[in-house]
């Protein structure tokens, strides 16, 4: 025999509709034990920061962070803006590919700004300004002695210029290279290997930042007497370097970084 349970209020209480139930439960969504209502704040976005060890611009530190001419202002900016970071060492060409693929929030340290990169990336305020670009030349080459303008030098059809693939040397040099009659020698190697290539006469000349040239020669282990540093008479002031970020980096992160990056000295 089946018995049906009945309750004294079952015939008098009307069923609650969804809106009434929500109104009753809504205040409990914000109540903590022993506390009052408190909205939930989302965790800050963790940004992957790509870098490539390249003294004196970027130097790796034992604690996993970086220092150097562009490394130090990068570390300071993320720290001051309270943005969590995952430091990722990566070759330069792969960094650029990862930023363009835009699969995750990521920034890369110390890039020049040009029209092609603006198409797929976000930039912060500049973090460093280079000294003028110089030419690092094998002394056995027949390149004329200074003074000489780069625009004139690149009309030499016998000159072999080592060019890093996917790299920008700044608007002025990039523009001259597009019109150059010199022989380009493309490479994906880093600057230290490029110095050795010039020493071995795979090319006559490479470009370098003036502040980097002495470090490259020292690290290469090659006698500095085998090279000449050529200052070009038509070379403008050095280019500004920026943090280059993927489109997945929120605009608020860019604004927070810009708020703490100090202006460059004139």
N, C-alpha and C positions, 0 to 999 in steps of 0.2 A: 504494500500500500504506500503510495507516494503522498507525502505531506508537503503542503506549500507553506513556506515561511512568510509570515506577514508582520509588518511593523506598524505601530500605532500612527506613525506620521506618513506612512506610505500613501494614504489617500488624500493628504492635505498639501504635501509639498510638491510644487511644480518643478519639473526638470530644469536644470540650469542650461541656458544656451551658451554658445562659445564665447560671446562677448562678455557675458556676466562672469564666466569662469576666469577670463583674462583679467578683468578688473579686480577680482578678488586676489589673484595670485601675483599680479604685477609688482606690488611693493616688495615681495619676498625675493625678487630677482636681484635686488641691490643690497640686501641685508647680509652683513657678515656677523659672525659670532662676536658679541660684545661691541659692535660698531654700527655706524649709520651707513646710509647709502653712499656708494663710492663708484664712479664710472671706471671702466676698464681702459687703461692706456695701452695701445699696441706697442710691442717691443720695437726698438729702433732697427732699421734695416741694416744687416751686416753687409759690408761692401768688400768684395775681393779686390785687393790692390796689387796689380801686376808690376813687377820690376825686373830689371836686368842689371846685374852688378857691372858697374862701369865707372870706375874712379876717374875724376873726383866728383862725378855727379851722384852716383849711387854706390854706397858701401854697405855691405851686410854686417849687422851687429850680432853678437852672441845671443841676445835675447829674442832674435827673430825679427826685429824691426830693422829699419834702414836709416842711414845718415848720408851726408854729402850735400853738394850744392843744390840738388833738387830733392834728395831723400829727406834731409832734415826739415825743410818747410812742409813737405808732405806729411811727415809724421806729426809735426806740431799742429797742422791744420785739423787732421782727423781727431787728434786728442782734444784740442780746444773746442771742437764742435760736438764732442761726446758721441762720435759715430763709431760703432764697433767695426773692426777691420780684420780681415784674414789676409796676411801677406803671402803672395804667391810669386815665386821666382820663375820667370818664363822668358824665352828668347823674344826679341823685339818683334819679329815678323808674326809670331804666333799671338803675341799680345794684340796686335792690330787686327788680326783675323777674329780673335775672340770678341773684341769690342764691337766689330762690325756684325758678327753673328747675333749679338744681343740676346744671348740665352739666359743671362743672369745679371744682377747689378754688379758692375765692376768698373774700376778706374785704372788708368795706367800713368806712370810717373814721367813727367818731363818731356812732353811732345810739343813739336811746333804745330801751329794752327794754320791750316790751309783750306781752300774751298772744298777739296775732295773729302777731307775728314769731317768738316762741318756737316756734310751731307748725311753721315751716319752716326755721329757722336755728339756728345755734349762736352763743353769745355768750362772749366772754372776760370777765375781770374788768373793772370800769370803768376807763377811762383819763382821765376828766375829769368834773368836776361843774360844771354851769352856775350862774350867778347866777340869781336869780328872773326869770321871764319878764315882760316889760313890754309895754305897748301903745304903738304908734307911731301918732299921731293927726294928722290934718290940722287945723290950727288953725281952719279955717273951719267945722268940724263943730260940732254942738250938744251934744256929749258934756259932761256936767257936770264941773266942776273937782274935783280930788281934795280930800279923801280919798274913794275909792270902791272898792267891792268888785267884782271881776269877775263874781261870781254875780249881783249886782244889775244890773250894766251889760248883761249878755246877756239880760235880760228886756225890753230896749228894742226894740220891733218896728220902729222907724225906723232902727236902727243897721245899717249895712252892714259886715260883717266879711270881710276878705280872708283866704281859707283856702287853703293850699297842698295840692293833691291828693296823697293817699298819704303825707302827712307826719303825724308825731305831735308834739304840743306837750307831751307828758308826760301822765300819768294824770289829774291834776287838771283841766287845761284841756280835754283830750279829753272828759272826763266832762261838764263844763259845756257844751261845744259840742253834745253829743248832746241836751241838754235846752234849748238856747238858743232864744229867740224872735226873736233878731236875724236879719237877712237875710244868709245866707252868699253870698259871692262867690268861687266856686272858681276856681283858676288852677293851671297847671302851670309857671308862670314862676319864675325864681330870685328870691331876696330883693331883689336890686338893682332888678329890673324891678318887683317888688311895691311898693317904695318910690315909684317913679315913678307907679305906678297910684294910690296913695294921694294923691300930690301933685296928680294930675289929677282927683281926686274920683271915680274909678271905685269907690272904697270909702272908708269913713270911718276905718277902723282896720285895722292888721295886728299880729300878734304878732311879737316878736323877742326874742332873748337880750340882756340888758342890755349885755354886753361887745361885742356886735356892732353895736348901734344907731349909735354914733358913727361907726364905719367905714362903714356903709351910707350915712349921710347925706353923709359926705365924698366917697365914691366916686360918688354919684348926681349930684353937681354942682348939686344943688338947694339953694336958700337954706334953711338949717336953721331959720330963723324961721317957716317955713311948717308946722313940725311941733311937736307936743308929745309928750313922753315921759311916759306915765302909769304910775305904780307902784300896783299893786293891794293893798289892805289885807289881802286874804284869800289872797294868792299864797304858796304854800309855798316852801321852799328849792328851788333849781334841781335839775333832774334829772341823773342820771348818764348819761354817754355811754360807749358800748362799741364794740369791734370786733364787727361782725355778720358771721358767716361761713356759707358754704353747708354743707350736710350732707356734701358731698364732701370737706371738710377733715378730715383724720384727727384723732381725739381726742387723739393724742399731740402734734399741733401746738398744739391749744388748751391742753393741759397745759403745754407748753414756754413758750408766751406768758404764761400765768398765773403761771408761776414767776418771770418777770422783770419783770412789771408791778408797780410799787410801789403800796402802799396809798395811797388818796387822803387828803389832810389833812382832819381833822374840821371 
